[in-house]
Amino acid sequence: MLVSLNWLKQYVDISDHEPNELAELITKTGIEVESVASIAENITGVVVGFVEACSPHPNADKLSVCQVNTGQETYQIVCGAPNIASGQKVAVALPDTTLPGNFKIKQTELRGVTSNGMICSLQELGVAEKDVPKAFVDGIFVFPDDVETGANACKLLNLDDVILELGLTPNRSDCLSMIGVAYEVAAILDQDFKPEAPRVSTKEESAADRIQVQVEDPEANPYYGAFVIDNINVAPSPLWMRNRLTAAGIRPINNVVDITNYVLLEYGQPLHAFDYDRFGSKEVVVLRAQDQETITTLDGQERTLNADHLLITNGKEPMALAGVMGGADTEVQEDTTTILLESAYFAPSIVRQSSKDHGLRSESSIRFEKGVDPNRVKQAGMKACELLQTYAGGQVIDGAAEFDHLDRSERTVQVELTHVNNRLGTHLQEDEIEHILRRLQFQFEKDGDLYTVSVPTRRGDIELFEDMLEEFARLHGYDQLPYTLPGGAAQAGGLTLYQQLKRNVKTYFEGAGLDETITYSLTTESRSDQLVSPDVRARGDHPVRLSMPMSEEHSHLRLSMLPEMLASLTYNVARKQHDLAYFELGSVFINDEATLSKQPYEQLRAAGAITGKWNSHDWQQENKPVDFFVVKGIIEGLEDLLDITLNYEQAKLPDMHPGRTAVISYKNETIGFVGQIHPNLQAELDLKETFVFDLNAEALIANYEKEETFQTIPRYPSVSRDIALVVDESAAASHIAATIFATGRPLIRDVRVFDVYQGEHLPEGKKSLAFNLLYLDPNRTLKDKEVEEAHQRILEAVKGEHQAELRS
């Protein structure tokens, strides 16, 4: 919600509070102010000028030479705006004025003609183009004729305004209106506020004689009011109204549309204006749509409906999608003379369904979805009638044609003073409780310590004692609540081993150079079944679909964190960030055969995705792109952290590179995989070579041995030997290393692969694997003879089991 302070001043005296100070007070009472921003930079020297004469420039076809009276002096100004004309009142920046963007206005010469100042467009004064009325997008702004020449143009255009952006929680829909915000600010500042009642003079004719209202589903539409206004003159709305709409982020259109938008902002009640003569009937019928029925809405789109959607019809044809958008056939146009004005209460659920199904989320639908104040529905219609009478020349027909089954009763909540103090830890007295209730303008009855509070219908969020408790806490001041340390604790708290290990794993990945991501647990149907680890797929490959998803983008629970992580890589690569390394420690949701009728099982997993350069040292002209072994090395570091040993087996998995992927197992149980994503998927995601891993972190943590181990630093020297073995290209280095380790025990302490070679001097189908073997006995110095004997046993074992030959 965007709140104009200049508008708010019309309701509440905020003159003693600077914008930032007021924002802090509002935030401290529970509604976060997300930003405080001026509409435009502070400008002086821009005044209203009257164009006395306008003639073509002698040396330029697209320029005009204007004589502009500013009240004190007449200036000659060269202007290039296509809509400049004599008799206009325009915004003039005088010489020595500085416009937004540090643009300084000076006397200058344009094509041989002197120009003293500048006739300004709204954009040049700092107004965002989206907020500029369409009539002035491509030219200068023209003031109404009643504006005083020489007046401060910036003030008239509301450019001195400050906008507070409120980050409203779903329960505070009462502040989706200026009146609601005024009630809130008045309570915070301890001031009185009561909105003025609309004052309308009407014709003797009754609206019920001009239109009849019939509602077939009272639960979906408990109130519908139809007002009729004759002799409408469609024209621009007054400048002050345009300013307030612009400040709220709504572009002005014409007086009729602007008035309905203005009342929406002021009262929080959406309205809709139909062209009465184009409505095609003297009755309004509100009913559920039929399956496959269609309507063309104001945006020109034909929309297919079903029984979940509520329609406003003329008894024969649909005229509007209730609470969401009107139809194109009854749109107010320049020749409109009679208005049928709708002010209604639609059930939040029905509007939400229509808005979701058709992807139409508007200022109106947002308010209907959250629930409007029942006691303001008719008032808002009357306020619009008053404004149409004043600013569109309308004659209001007496009364409203209504269907009224609306409950306007106030809820009551009982509050006991001792319970309030017990919950908040305060010592509030009766007079303080009563003072807070008066600030809120809540009526109450008192019986000893018990207060029976009548909650106004504008505060639909208050139903329970706990809701009232929040009101007392926030208006008393959260920073005034006492704080104490918990008593009776036998010992200080701490993390469980599981929690500590999760932190250690995160810290390790961060230390390894990866950045943590937190992606959505909800994803699309296609992504939910993508890059799923074999161990997860073995348990259940049925992604869980939400019964009522907010959107198809978030309709399924994930079986893997990698698809959303890759989407994040794509997003950042598209923004020129090419070297990225992400990890996430989070849950996937497994719905196996045993739990198909229950809640899915949440399994903790660790996943990562890396693309681009792993190391880059431009000064040394050294760049290392990420590869399989970088990612495998990160996992091996995790092995060291948890003191476990993992096994890697080459594998072919969906959406993974067939030659650069390995399945990871622990104690003969698959727990994840590592490798490069398939080139086709890389191309689809606009990524270069990208490597990923996915591990069952839950299993790794569960197998962690808490007992600390210690190894004495060897006192005796070790012996290092390198061997290069020629084997079949299909032979796995890990299998050969395992044979070397088993054969060379107990003298072999470490076996490490450090090279692989294929090519010249090797037979086709063969490769050379080079291993470094470390021999060590912690209790004595090894002799050359026993090392040589162990070495020979190893060569014989690898030859027998793997047909490996020592490379000459």
ZAMARGU-4260 file (C-alpha; in steps of 0.2 Angstrom, whole numbers, plus 5000, padded with zeros to 4 digits):
<rodrens>
0) 5000/5000/5000 | 5007/5017/4995 | 5002/5031/5007 | 5003/5049/5001 | 5008/5060/5016
5) 5000/5075/5008 | 4984/5065/5007 | 4985/5058/5025 | 4987/5076/5031 | 4969/5079/5026
10) 4963/5066/5039 | 4976/5067/5053 | 4988/5080/5060 | 5005/5074/5056 | 5014/5091/5055
15) 5024/5087/5071 | 5032/5072/5064 | 5045/5070/5050 | 5042/5057/5037 | 5056/5045/5044
20) 5050/5048/5061 | 5032/5044/5057 | 5038/5028/5047 | 5047/5022/5063 | 5032/5025/5074
25) 5021/5015/5062 | 5034/5001/5060 | 5035/5000/5079 | 5017/4997/5081 | 5017/4982/5069
30) 5015/4988/5051 | 5032/4988/5043 | 5036/5003/5032 | 5046/4996/5018 | 5052/5013/5011
35) 5050/5032/5013 | 5052/5041/4996 | 5049/5058/4989 | 5039/5058/4973 | 5053/5069/4965
40) 5069/5078/4969 | 5067/5095/4978 | 5065/5108/4964 | 5064/5127/4965 | 5061/5139/4951
45) 5047/5130/4942 | 5032/5140/4940 | 5015/5140/4931 | 5017/5150/4915 | 5004/5156/4903
50) 5008/5154/4884 | 5003/5171/4877 | 5009/5167/4859 | 5016/5152/4850 | 5023/5153/4833
55) 5034/5141/4822 | 5052/5142/4824 | 5060/5151/4808 | 5074/5138/4806 | 5067/5122/4813
60) 5050/5113/4808 | 5048/5104/4825 | 5051/5119/4836 | 5040/5133/4842 | 5044/5150/4849
65) 5033/5154/4864 | 5030/5170/4874 | 5027/5164/4891 | 5020/5175/4905 | 5025/5169/4923
70) 5016/5182/4932 | 5031/5194/4935 | 5039/5194/4918 | 5036/5187/4900 | 5050/5175/4894
75) 5054/5169/4876 | 5056/5151/4876 | 5059/5138/4862 | 5049/5122/4864 | 5049/5106/4855
80) 5034/5098/4862 | 5021/5093/4849 | 5006/5098/4860 | 5012/5116/4864 | 4999/5130/4860
85) 4995/5147/4864 | 4982/5150/4879 | 4989/5135/4889 | 4996/5135/4906 | 5012/5125/4908
90) 5026/5121/4920 | 5041/5133/4916 | 5058/5130/4923 | 5066/5148/4924 | 5085/5151/4921
95) 5096/5145/4934 | 5084/5131/4939 | 5091/5113/4942 | 5080/5099/4936 | 5081/5081/4942
100) 5097/5073/4935 | 5107/5088/4939 | 5100/5096/4922 | 5104/5115/4924 | 5093/5127/4914
105) 5102/5142/4907 | 5098/5155/4894 | 5103/5148/4877 | 5101/5149/4858 | 5092/5136/4848
110) 5094/5137/4829 | 5097/5156/4830 | 5083/5160/4842 | 5086/5165/4861 | 5077/5154/4874
115) 5075/5159/4892 | 5070/5144/4902 | 5061/5128/4898 | 5043/5122/4896 | 5043/5105/4905
120) 5035/5088/4903 | 5031/5078/4919 | 5045/5066/4915 | 5057/5081/4916 | 5051/5086/4933
125) 5054/5068/4939 | 5038/5059/4937 | 5039/5041/4932 | 5033/5038/4914 | 5021/5025/4920
130) 5012/5038/4931 | 5010/5051/4917 | 4993/5053/4910 | 4992/5046/4892 | 4987/5063/4885
135) 5004/5070/4891 | 5016/5056/4888 | 5023/5063/4872 | 5022/5081/4877 | 5022/5095/4890
140) 5009/5095/4904 | 4995/5107/4903 | 4987/5114/4919 | 4968/5117/4920 | 4963/5135/4916
145) 4959/5139/4934 | 4977/5138/4940 | 4985/5154/4945 | 4999/5160/4934 | 5015/5161/4943
150) 5010/5148/4956 | 5023/5135/4962 | 5021/5121/4949 | 5029/5108/4959 | 5017/5110/4973
155) 5002/5110/4962 | 5008/5094/4954 | 5011/5086/4971 | 5029/5084/4968 | 5033/5089/4986
160) 5024/5074/4992 | 5032/5059/5002 | 5026/5041/4999 | 5027/5028/5013 | 5026/5010/5006
165) 5018/4999/5019 | 5022/4980/5019 | 5005/4974/5025 | 5003/4957/5032 | 4988/4947/5026
170) 4978/4951/5042 | 4979/4970/5040 | 4968/4972/5025 | 4960/4987/5034 | 4975/4997/5029
175) 4972/4994/5011 | 4963/5011/5011 | 4968/5029/5016 | 4954/5029/5029 | 4960/5013/5037
180) 4978/5020/5037 | 4971/5036/5045 | 4962/5026/5059 | 4979/5017/5062 | 4990/5033/5062
185) 4977/5042/5073 | 4978/5028/5086 | 4997/5029/5085 | 4997/5048/5088 | 4983/5047/5100
190) 4972/5059/5089 | 4953/5058/5085 | 4948/5053/5067 | 4931/5051/5060 | 4928/5051/5041
195) 4916/5063/5034 | 4899/5056/5028 | 4895/5058/5010 | 4883/5072/5005 | 4873/5069/4990
200) 4858/5079/4983 | 4847/5068/4972 | 4833/5069/4959 | 4816/5064/4965 | 4816/5049/4953
205) 4820/5033/4962 | 4834/5022/4956 | 4823/5006/4958 | 4813/5013/4944 | 4828/5013/4933
210) 4836/4997/4937 | 4831/4981/4947 | 4844/4969/4956 | 4843/4950/4957 | 4856/4939/4965
215) 4855/4920/4963 | 4869/4916/4975 | 4867/4926/4991 | 4882/4918/4999 | 4894/4923/4985
220) 4886/4941/4984 | 4876/4946/5000 | 4875/4964/4995 | 4873/4972/4978 | 4870/4991/4976
225) 4866/4999/4960 | 4867/5018/4959 | 4861/5028/4943 | 4869/5045/4938 | 4862/5055/4924
230) 4870/5069/4913 | 4888/5064/4915 | 4901/5074/4906 | 4916/5063/4903 | 4932/5074/4905
235) 4949/5075/4914 | 4947/5073/4933 | 4953/5088/4944 | 4971/5090/4946 | 4971/5086/4965
240) 4963/5070/4961 | 4975/5065/4948 | 4989/5069/4960 | 4983/5058/4973 | 4980/5044/4960
245) 4998/5046/4953 | 5005/5046/4971 | 4996/5029/4974 | 5003/5022/4958 | 4987/5023/4947
250) 4988/5032/4931 | 4973/5045/4928 | 4961/5041/4914 | 4945/5052/4915 | 4934/5059/4929
255) 4923/5044/4929 | 4936/5030/4930 | 4947/5041/4941 | 4933/5044/4954 | 4930/5025/4956
260) 4949/5022/4958 | 4949/5037/4970 | 4935/5029/4981 | 4944/5012/4980 | 4960/5020/4988
265) 4950/5031/5000 | 4937/5018/5007 | 4946/5002/5002 | 4929/4997/4992 | 4931/4993/4974
270) 4917/5000/4963 | 4913/4998/4944 | 4905/5010/4932 | 4894/5003/4918 | 4888/5014/4904
275) 4869/5013/4908 | 4864/5015/4889 | 4876/5001/4884 | 4870/4989/4898 | 4856/4983/4887
280) 4843/4980/4901 | 4835/4987/4916 | 4840/4973/4927 | 4856/4967/4935 | 4857/4948/4938
285) 4871/4941/4948 | 4874/4923/4945 | 4886/4909/4943 | 4893/4906/4925 | 4889/4891/4915
290) 4903/4880/4909 | 4912/4886/4894 | 4902/4902/4894 | 4913/4917/4888 | 4916/4935/4891
295) 4927/4948/4883 | 4934/4959/4897 | 4941/4977/4897 | 4958/4971/4892 | 4951/4964/4876
300) 4954/4946/4881 | 4940/4933/4878 | 4939/4922/4894 | 4931/4905/4896 | 4921/4903/4912
305) 4915/4889/4923 | 4903/4887/4938 | 4917/4893/4950 | 4915/4911/4943 | 4902/4924/4947
310) 4895/4935/4934 | 4886/4952/4933 | 4874/4950/4919 | 4860/4960/4911 | 4849/4945/4913
315) 4854/4939/4895 | 4873/4942/4893 | 4888/4943/4905 | 4893/4961/4908 | 4907/4959/4921
320) 4917/4946/4930 | 4912/4950/4948 | 4925/4958/4958 | 4939/4956/4945 | 4936/4965/4929
325) 4922/4973/4919 | 4917/4968/4901 | 4922/4978/4886 | 4904/4980/4880 | 4899/4992/4894
330) 4915/5002/4896 | 4913/5020/4900 | 4917/5030/4884 | 4918/5048/4879 | 4900/5049/4874
335) 4894/5041/4890 | 4880/5051/4898 | 4872/5039/4911 | 4882/5029/4923 | 4876/5013/4932
340) 4887/5012/4947 | 4890/4996/4956 | 4895/4995/4974 | 4895/4977/4980 | 4901/4964/4993
345) 4908/4948/4985 | 4914/4933/4995 | 4933/4933/4996 | 4934/4915/4990 | 4924/4918/4974
350) 4934/4933/4969 | 4950/4924/4973 | 4945/4909/4962 | 4941/4920/4947 | 4957/4930/4949
355) 4968/4915/4950 | 4959/4906/4936 | 4961/4920/4924 | 4978/4928/4930 | 4969/4944/4934
360) 4976/4952/4950 | 4970/4970/4952 | 4968/4983/4965 | 4950/4978/4966 | 4952/4959/4967
365) 4966/4961/4981 | 4954/4970/4992 | 4939/4959/4989 | 4950/4943/4992 | 4955/4950/5009
370) 4938/4956/5013 | 4931/4973/5013 | 4922/4982/5027 | 4903/4978/5026 | 4898/4995/5033
375) 4908/5005/5020 | 4901/4996/5004 | 4886/5008/5002 | 4895/5023/5009 | 4908/5021/4996
380) 4895/5021/4982 | 4887/5037/4989 | 4904/5045/4990 | 4907/5041/4972 | 4890/5049/4968
385) 4895/5064/4977 | 4911/5066/4967 | 4902/5062/4951 | 4890/5076/4955 | 4904/5088/4959
390) 4917/5084/4945 | 4907/5076/4931 | 4891/5086/4932 | 4881/5071/4936 | 4863/5071/4943
395) 4861/5057/4955 | 4845/5047/4955 | 4838/5045/4973 | 4843/5029/4982 | 4850/5013/4976
400) 4843/4997/4969 | 4849/4984/4981 | 4850/4966/4986 | 4854/4966/5004 | 4858/4950/5014
405) 4874/4957/5021 | 4879/4954/5040 | 4885/4971/5047 | 4885/4966/5065 | 4901/4969/5075
410) 4910/4955/5084 | 4913/4955/5103 | 4929/4949/5111 | 4930/4947/5130 | 4946/4954/5138
415) 4951/4951/5156 | 4964/4963/5163 | 4974/4950/5173 | 4975/4939/5158 | 4982/4953/5148
420) 4996/4957/5161 | 4999/4938/5163 | 5002/4936/5144 | 5012/4952/5141 | 5022/4952/5158
425) 5015/4970/5161 | 5007/4979/5174 | 4994/4989/5164 | 4981/4998/5174 | 4962/5000/5170
430) 4964/5017/5164 | 4979/5012/5152 | 4968/4998/5144 | 4953/5009/5142 | 4964/5023/5134
435) 4971/5010/5121 | 4953/5005/5117 | 4948/5023/5115 | 4963/5026/5103 | 4957/5012/5093
440) 4940/5018/5093 | 4933/5002/5100 | 4917/5003/5110 | 4917/4992/5126 | 4908/4988/5142
445) 4916/4985/5158 | 4911/4973/5172 | 4925/4973/5185 | 4941/4967/5177 | 4931/4960/5162
450) 4930/4971/5146 | 4918/4966/5132 | 4925/4974/5117 | 4914/4978/5101 | 4926/4977/5086
455) 4922/4988/5072 | 4918/4979/5055 | 4933/4988/5048 | 4945/4977/5058 | 4940/4960/5052
460) 4957/4953/5058 | 4951/4954/5077 | 4941/4938/5082 | 4949/4931/5098 | 4957/4937/5114
465) 4974/4934/5107 | 4970/4947/5093 | 4965/4960/5106 | 4981/4955/5116 | 4991/4960/5100
470) 4982/4977/5100 | 4987/4981/5118 | 5005/4975/5115 | 5008/4986/5100 | 5000/5002/5106
475) 5007/5000/5123 | 5024/4998/5113 | 5033/4982/5110 | 5049/4991/5117 | 5040/4994/5133
480) 5037/4976/5136 | 5048/4969/5151 | 5061/4956/5147 | 5067/4942/5158 | 5078/4927/5157
485) 5070/4910/5158 | 5070/4904/5176 | 5072/4887/5183 | 5084/4880/5169 | 5096/4867/5176
490) 5109/4870/5163 | 5113/4881/5148 | 5105/4876/5131 | 5115/4870/5116 | 5114/4862/5099
495) 5110/4843/5097 | 5123/4833/5088 | 5112/4833/5073 | 5110/4852/5073 | 5129/4854/5075
500) 5133/4843/5061 | 5121/4852/5050 | 5130/4868/5054 | 5147/4860/5051 | 5142/4853/5034
505) 5136/4871/5029 | 5152/4879/5036 | 5162/4866/5026 | 5153/4870/5010 | 5155/4888/5013
510) 5174/4886/5016 | 5176/4876/5000 | 5170/4891/4991 | 5151/4888/4988 | 5137/4900/4991
515) 5122/4894/5000 | 5105/4895/4991 | 5088/4893/4998 | 5076/4888/4984 | 5057/4885/4984
520) 5052/4868/4990 | 5037/4870/4978 | 5041/4868/4959 | 5033/4864/4943 | 5027/4847/4938
525) 5041/4845/4925 | 5055/4850/4937 | 5048/4840/4951 | 5053/4824/4942 | 5070/4830/4936
530) 5088/4826/4942 | 5081/4814/4955 | 5094/4804/4964 | 5093/4785/4961 | 5091/4782/4980
535) 5076/4794/4981 | 5068/4786/4965 | 5070/4769/4972 | 5059/4774/4987 | 5045/4783/4977
540) 5044/4792/4961 | 5027/4800/4964 | 5030/4819/4966 | 5017/4826/4978 | 5005/4838/4970
545) 4996/4851/4981 | 4977/4850/4981 | 4976/4869/4979 | 4992/4876/4972 | 4994/4895/4972
550) 5001/4893/4954 | 5007/4880/4942 | 5025/4886/4945 | 5023/4880/4963 | 5011/4865/4961
555) 5022/4851/4966 | 5034/4846/4981 | 5052/4843/4975 | 5061/4827/4974 | 5077/4836/4971
560) 5084/4853/4975 | 5094/4853/4959 | 5081/4859/4946 | 5077/4875/4956 | 5096/4878/4959
565) 5100/4877/4940 | 5086/4889/4937 | 5095/4901/4949 | 5111/4898/4940 | 5102/4902/4923
570) 5095/4918/4931 | 5112/4924/4937 | 5121/4919/4921 | 5109/4929/4911 | 5114/4944/4922
575) 5133/4942/4917 | 5138/4932/4932 | 5147/4917/4925 | 5157/4909/4939 | 5145/4902/4951
580) 5145/4889/4964 | 5130/4885/4975 | 5125/4873/4988 | 5109/4869/4998 | 5105/4859/5013
585) 5087/4856/5013 | 5073/4844/5012 | 5065/4834/4998 | 5048/4826/5000 | 5047/4807/4996
590) 5030/4799/4994 | 5033/4780/4993 | 5021/4766/4991 | 5019/4764/5010 | 5015/4783/5013
595) 5004/4787/4998 | 4989/4791/5009 | 4999/4800/5022 | 5011/4815/5023 | 5026/4813/5012
600) 5043/4809/5021 | 5055/4824/5022 | 5073/4819/5019 | 5088/4830/5022 | 5099/4831/5007
605) 5114/4841/5002 | 5115/4847/4984 | 5127/4858/4974 | 5128/4866/4957 | 5144/4874/4950
610) 5148/4882/4933 | 5161/4893/4925 | 5179/4895/4932 | 5184/4887/4949 | 5200/4897/4950
615) 5204/4913/4941 | 5221/4922/4943 | 5222/4934/4929 | 5239/4941/4935 | 5247/4924/4933
620) 5236/4921/4918 | 5230/4905/4927 | 5212/4900/4925 | 5204/4883/4930 | 5187/4879/4924
625) 5176/4868/4935 | 5177/4849/4931 | 5171/4833/4937 | 5186/4831/4949 | 5183/4848/4957
630) 5166/4843/4962 | 5172/4825/4967 | 5185/4834/4978 | 5172/4844/4987 | 5163/4828/4992
635) 5179/4820/4997 | 5182/4835/5009 | 5165/4831/5016 | 5171/4813/5018 | 5186/4819/5029
640) 5174/4830/5039 | 5163/4816/5044 | 5177/4803/5044 | 5168/4791/5032 | 5173/4783/5015
645) 5162/4784/5000 | 5162/4774/4984 | 5160/4780/4966 | 5153/4770/4952 | 5152/4777/4934
650) 5133/4777/4929 | 5121/4783/4916 | 5107/4794/4924 | 5093/4804/4916 | 5097/4822/4912
655) 5116/4818/4916 | 5131/4817/4905 | 5133/4798/4900 | 5152/4798/4902 | 5154/4811/4917
660) 5142/4804/4930 | 5145/4793/4945 | 5133/4786/4958 | 5139/4788/4976 | 5137/4774/4989
665) 5140/4771/5007 | 5141/4754/5015 | 5134/4747/4999 | 5119/4758/4999 | 5117/4772/4986
670) 5116/4789/4994 | 5118/4801/4979 | 5127/4805/4963 | 5139/4818/4956 | 5143/4823/4938
675) 5140/4835/4923 | 5122/4838/4918 | 5118/4833/4900 | 5123/4845/4886 | 5105/4845/4880
680) 5099/4851/4897 | 5114/4864/4898 | 5108/4871/4881 | 5090/4872/4887 | 5095/4881/4902
685) 5108/4893/4893 | 5122/4886/4904 | 5140/4881/4899 | 5147/4865/4907 | 5139/4863/4924
690) 5142/4850/4937 | 5131/4845/4951 | 5130/4833/4966 | 5116/4827/4977 | 5119/4817/4993
695) 5108/4810/5007 | 5114/4821/5021 | 5102/4812/5033 | 5111/4796/5030 | 5128/4803/5032
700) 5124/4812/5048 | 5116/4797/5055 | 5131/4786/5052 | 5143/4799/5060 | 5153/4792/5074
705) 5154/4804/5088 | 5169/4796/5097 | 5184/4806/5093 | 5199/4797/5086 | 5218/4801/5087
710) 5233/4796/5077 | 5250/4799/5083 | 5261/4808/5071 | 5273/4794/5064 | 5291/4795/5070
715) 5297/4784/5056 | 5299/4789/5038 | 5287/4783/5024 | 5292/4776/5007 | 5283/4783/4991
720) 5282/4773/4975 | 5274/4778/4959 | 5267/4765/4947 | 5259/4767/4929 | 5248/4753/4924
725) 5241/4749/4907 | 5223/4743/4908 | 5207/4742/4898 | 5199/4759/4895 | 5183/4753/4904
730) 5193/4748/4920 | 5188/4758/4935 | 5203/4767/4945 | 5194/4764/4961 | 5193/4745/4959
735) 5212/4744/4955 | 5215/4756/4970 | 5205/4744/4981 | 5215/4729/4975 | 5232/4738/4979
740) 5226/4743/4996 | 5220/4726/5001 | 5236/4717/4994 | 5248/4729/5001 | 5242/4729/5019
745) 5247/4732/5032 | 5262/4742/5025 | 5251/4752/5012 | 5244/4768/5020 | 5237/4778/5005
750) 5234/4775/4987 | 5231/4790/4976 | 5228/4791/4957 | 5237/4806/4950 | 5237/4804/4931
755) 5227/4795/4917 | 5233/4795/4899 | 5227/4788/4882 | 5235/4791/4865 | 5251/4789/4857
760) 5262/4773/4862 | 5247/4764/4869 | 5236/4751/4861 | 5218/4756/4855 | 5206/4753/4869
765) 5219/4754/4883 | 5223/4768/4895 | 5237/4772/4908 | 5233/4775/4926 | 5247/4782/4937
770) 5246/4778/4956 | 5256/4785/4970 | 5258/4772/4984 | 5263/4777/5002 | 5271/4763/5013
775) 5273/4766/5031 | 5275/4757/5048 | 5272/4768/5063 | 5283/4757/5074 | 5299/4755/5064
780) 5309/4760/5049 | 5304/4749/5033 | 5317/4740/5024 | 5319/4741/5005 | 5317/4722/5004
785) 5300/4721/5012 | 5294/4736/5002 | 5300/4728/4986 | 5291/4712/4991 | 5275/4721/4994
790) 5277/4730/4978 | 5279/4714/4968 | 5263/4706/4977 | 5253/4722/4971 | 5259/4721/4953
795) 5255/4702/4953 | 5237/4705/4961 | 5233/4719/4949 | 5239/4709/4934 | 5228/4694/4939
800) 5212/4703/4944 | 5213/4718/4931 | 5224/4712/4918 | 5235/4727/4922 | 5253/4728/4914
805) 5267/4739/4921 | 5269/4753/4909 | 5287/4753/4902
</rodrens>
